[in-house]
Amino acid sequence: MRSRTILAILCVAGVNAAGCGSSSHETVKPEAMLDAAAAHPISSAQTDIDLRLQVRGSSAVSGPLRVRLSGPYVSGGNRGIPRFDWRMSASALGFPVGGHLVSTGDNAYLTIYGSTYEVGTEAVAAANEQVGQAPTVEPRSWFGRARLDGDGHEGGEDCERISAPLRGDAVARDIELLTAGLGVSGTPSVSGRATACVGYDDRILHQLEVGAVLGIPPGSTALGGATSLALDLDVEISDVGEPQEISPPGGDIRPIRDLVLTLQDLGVPIP
């Protein structure tokens, strides 16, 4: 009896932090939460992105690749590339790299090893035209039959975790521009799982995790003849809808082709 009393006291004292098997938020059906998040697209936010890649079957690219990005983001509204100002850290082929990645919407810049390179307004304008003509990306359609995975606290908000198998055809359709840019010929197969954390109060997406395998069609020359690509993505979103300051870098700026030529001279494969 005494142990039960102690347990009850601990549950009451710690209910807000640990829950003791309950929640102060009403559970909502997962499909309804995903629908609500889709109805509140992210116009602007602070973002933390962690992307991990493993290329399989390639003689040119070996070992895991990892990129971390952190900073403000403003959507392009399906009319062009988004604006962002991201601090970047990456590791590839055993080499750590730090830098800065900026998009103003009409130009893009990469600062690496102390030098800043620009993509150029003509190239970005062409990319914006492609984005404007492409079908709207709908991450809601990526989720198959969803289930609840408990409570979370991401991006400064209490949220409901929802997981589901990926609908491979929907994902492949939405990333078609990206895979084509990597040299993938044809439509890749996609399998995996996604988890979303949707805010109880604001019904906004505050975290998205995707674990997927992309099967590359035979005969494609992408990434040195790779047969598949294993991808793990974790995006945390905060300060949604708040103004975000994004400015182009200053100082000496060189064309991006200078960086491409340097990498090619070093034997780094460029898609």
C-alpha positions in Angstrom: 0.0 0.0 0.0 2.8 2.4 0.9 4.6 1.8 -2.5 1.3 2.6 -4.3 0.9 5.8 -2.4 4.5 6.9 -3.2 3.9 6.1 -6.9 0.7 8.1 -7.0 2.5 11.1 -5.4 5.3 10.9 -7.9 2.8 10.7 -10.8 1.0 13.9 -9.6 4.3 15.7 -9.0 5.8 14.8 -12.4 2.7 14.7 -14.6 3.7 17.8 -16.7 7.2 16.6 -17.3 6.9 12.9 -17.8 3.2 12.3 -18.2 3.0 9.2 -16.0 1.1 7.5 -18.7 -1.2 10.4 -19.5 -1.1 13.7 -21.4 -2.5 17.2 -20.8 -3.4 17.4 -24.5 -6.3 15.7 -26.1 -5.3 13.1 -28.6 -6.4 13.8 -32.1 -6.8 11.3 -34.9 -3.5 11.2 -36.9 -5.1 11.7 -40.3 -6.9 14.9 -39.0 -3.6 16.2 -37.6 -1.8 15.7 -40.9 -4.6 17.3 -42.8 -4.4 20.3 -40.5 -0.7 20.6 -40.9 -1.1 20.5 -44.7 -3.6 23.4 -44.4 -0.9 25.5 -42.6 2.2 25.5 -44.9 5.4 26.9 -43.6 5.8 30.4 -45.0 8.9 31.3 -42.8 10.7 29.7 -39.9 14.0 28.9 -38.2 15.1 25.5 -39.4 17.5 22.8 -38.3 18.2 20.2 -41.0 20.2 17.0 -40.7 20.6 15.0 -43.9 22.5 11.7 -44.0 23.1 9.8 -47.3 24.7 6.5 -48.1 25.3 5.8 -51.8 25.3 2.1 -52.7 26.8 0.4 -55.7 29.0 3.4 -56.8 32.7 3.2 -57.5 33.0 6.9 -57.4 31.3 7.8 -54.2 32.0 5.7 -51.1 31.3 6.2 -47.4 28.4 8.1 -45.8 27.7 11.7 -46.6 26.2 14.1 -44.0 25.0 17.7 -44.2 23.7 19.9 -41.4 22.0 23.2 -42.1 20.7 25.7 -39.6 19.1 29.2 -40.0 16.2 31.2 -41.3 14.0 30.1 -44.2 11.3 31.8 -46.3 9.2 29.8 -48.7 9.3 30.6 -52.4 5.5 29.9 -52.5 5.9 27.4 -55.4 6.9 30.3 -57.6 10.7 29.9 -57.2 13.4 28.6 -54.9 13.1 29.6 -51.2 15.2 32.2 -49.5 17.4 31.0 -46.7 20.6 31.8 -44.7 22.0 28.6 -43.5 25.2 27.8 -41.6 26.4 24.5 -43.0 28.6 21.7 -41.7 29.2 18.6 -43.8 31.3 15.5 -44.0 32.0 13.6 -47.2 34.7 11.1 -48.2 36.2 11.4 -44.7 36.6 15.2 -44.9 34.7 17.7 -42.6 33.6 20.9 -44.3 32.1 24.0 -42.8 30.5 26.9 -44.7 27.6 29.2 -45.3 24.7 28.7 -47.8 22.5 31.7 -48.8 19.6 32.1 -51.2 18.1 35.5 -51.9 15.5 34.0 -54.3 17.2 35.5 -57.3 20.8 34.4 -56.6 22.5 31.8 -54.4 25.9 31.8 -52.6 28.2 29.3 -51.1 31.0 30.3 -48.7 33.5 27.5 -48.2 37.2 27.4 -47.1 37.1 31.2 -46.7 35.9 32.0 -50.3 32.4 32.9 -51.5 31.0 31.7 -54.8 27.7 32.7 -56.5 25.5 30.6 -58.7 24.5 33.6 -60.7 21.1 35.2 -61.5 20.7 33.6 -64.9 21.0 30.1 -63.5 18.7 30.9 -60.5 16.2 32.4 -62.9 16.2 29.2 -64.9 15.7 27.2 -61.7 12.9 29.5 -60.6 11.2 28.9 -64.0 11.4 25.2 -63.5 10.0 25.4 -60.0 7.2 27.6 -61.2 6.2 25.0 -63.8 6.6 22.0 -61.7 3.7 20.3 -59.9 3.1 21.5 -56.3 5.1 19.5 -53.7 2.6 18.0 -51.3 4.4 16.2 -48.3 0.9 15.3 -46.9 0.6 12.8 -49.8 3.8 11.1 -48.7 2.1 9.5 -45.7 0.3 6.2 -46.1 -1.9 4.9 -43.3 -0.9 6.9 -40.2 -0.6 5.9 -36.6 0.0 7.8 -33.3 3.5 7.5 -31.8 2.9 9.6 -28.6 3.8 13.1 -27.5 6.7 15.2 -28.5 8.2 18.7 -27.9 9.9 20.0 -31.0 10.5 23.5 -32.3 9.4 24.9 -28.9 5.9 23.4 -29.1 4.1 20.4 -27.7 3.2 18.2 -30.6 1.7 14.8 -31.5 4.0 12.3 -33.2 2.5 10.6 -36.3 4.3 8.0 -38.3 3.4 6.2 -41.6 4.9 4.2 -44.4 5.9 6.3 -47.4 3.8 6.4 -50.5 6.7 5.8 -52.9 5.0 7.1 -56.0 4.1 10.4 -54.4 7.6 11.0 -53.1 9.2 10.1 -56.4 6.9 12.6 -58.1 7.7 15.4 -55.7 11.5 14.9 -55.9 11.6 14.5 -59.7 13.5 17.8 -60.3 16.1 16.8 -57.7 16.7 13.3 -58.9 16.9 14.6 -62.5 19.5 17.1 -61.5 21.6 14.3 -60.0 21.5 12.5 -63.4 18.9 9.9 -62.5 17.2 8.7 -65.7 13.7 7.5 -65.2 11.6 7.4 -62.0 13.4 6.0 -58.9 11.6 3.5 -56.6 11.0 4.8 -53.1 10.4 2.9 -49.9 10.6 3.9 -46.2 8.8 5.6 -43.4 8.1 9.2 -42.3 7.3 10.7 -38.9 5.7 14.1 -38.3 5.3 16.1 -35.1 2.3 18.4 -35.4 1.6 21.1 -32.8 -1.4 20.4 -30.5 -2.2 24.1 -30.3 -1.2 25.6 -33.7 -1.7 22.5 -35.9 1.7 23.3 -37.6 4.4 20.8 -38.5 7.4 21.2 -36.1 9.4 18.2 -37.1 9.6 15.8 -40.0 11.8 12.7 -40.1 12.1 10.6 -43.2 14.0 7.3 -43.6 13.9 6.1 -47.2 15.7 4.1 -49.8 15.7 5.3 -53.4 16.3 2.6 -56.0 18.0 4.1 -59.1 16.8 2.7 -62.4 19.3 0.5 -64.3 21.5 2.3 -66.9 21.5 5.6 -65.0 24.9 7.3 -64.7 23.9 9.1 -61.5 26.5 9.3 -58.7 29.0 7.1 -60.5 26.5 4.3 -61.5 24.9 4.0 -58.0 22.2 1.4 -57.6 20.4 2.9 -54.7 20.6 5.8 -52.2 19.7 5.4 -48.5 18.5 8.7 -47.0 17.7 9.8 -43.5 16.3 13.4 -43.1 15.5 15.2 -39.8 14.0 18.7 -40.0 13.1 20.7 -36.9 11.0 23.9 -37.5 10.5 26.8 -35.0 9.4 30.4 -35.0 6.9 29.6 -37.8 5.5 32.7 -39.5 7.9 35.1 -37.9 9.9 37.6 -40.0 13.3 36.2 -41.1 16.3 38.4 -42.1 18.2 37.1 -45.1 20.9 39.2 -46.9 23.5 38.3 -49.5 27.1 38.0 -48.4 29.6 40.8 -48.9 33.2 40.9 -50.0 34.9 39.3 -53.0 32.5 36.9 -54.7 33.6 34.4 -57.4 31.6 32.4 -60.0 30.6 28.9 -58.9 32.4 27.4 -61.9 35.7 28.3 -60.2 34.7 25.9 -57.3 33.5 23.2 -59.7 36.8 23.3 -61.6 38.8 23.1 -58.4 36.8 20.1 -57.2 37.2 18.4 -60.6 41.0 18.9 -60.4 40.9 17.2 -57.0 39.0 14.2 -58.5 35.7 14.9 -56.7 32.8 13.6 -58.9 30.4 16.4 -59.9 26.9 15.3 -61.0 
